[in-house]
Amino acid sequence: MDLLKNTRQKIGKIILRNKTARTNRKVFYSDFNHVKNIGIVWDASKYEDFTELSKFYQKMHDKNINVNIICYFPGKVLPDRYTAVRYLTCLRKNELSLFYNPLSAEAADFISNPFDVLIDVNFNCVLPLQFITSLSDARFKVGLFEKGSDDTHFDLMLEINKPVNLADYLNQVIHYLEMMNSGTTKIA
């Protein structure tokens, strides 16, 4: 069973690499005061992270910044706390292709949304979420630096010791985004 799963993941990564090579995204970031919407890609297997994401959502909402979160939940039954939350979209196994590519309309909408900032909270490198982050039309992408990784889809990478504390990570992301207030910055 593991051999089949590993083979499917390897093929999925090849498909992702090919799709990413065909994308043409314009990177743009001016300053945090101009951010109007943030997308978050989250591995929902850690239940306790939802509390921190809710606090972050409220903090950004207080600054008039819209936050949308898409997550992947590996279980069969979605926890009650993940349902009926208007800013959270959950993907499940039945919404993935054989090679872990998200197939739902919600995932396609999230990918095509030109978020001002996309924050990757996929610390376990879950492949369906890597598809979303890599293919996203977000103007500026922030993620975790991984030694030996060939991730080139992030525009800002933070190096944080593991295990990563989500609250600290989100605070660091905002801290560095606020530091980048240098007028209009176009990144080619």
Summary of the structure (lengths in Angstrom):
residues: 188
radius of gyration: 16.1
end to end distance: 43.2
largest distance: 52.8
contacts: 525
relative contact order: 0.20
helix: 39%
strand: 20%
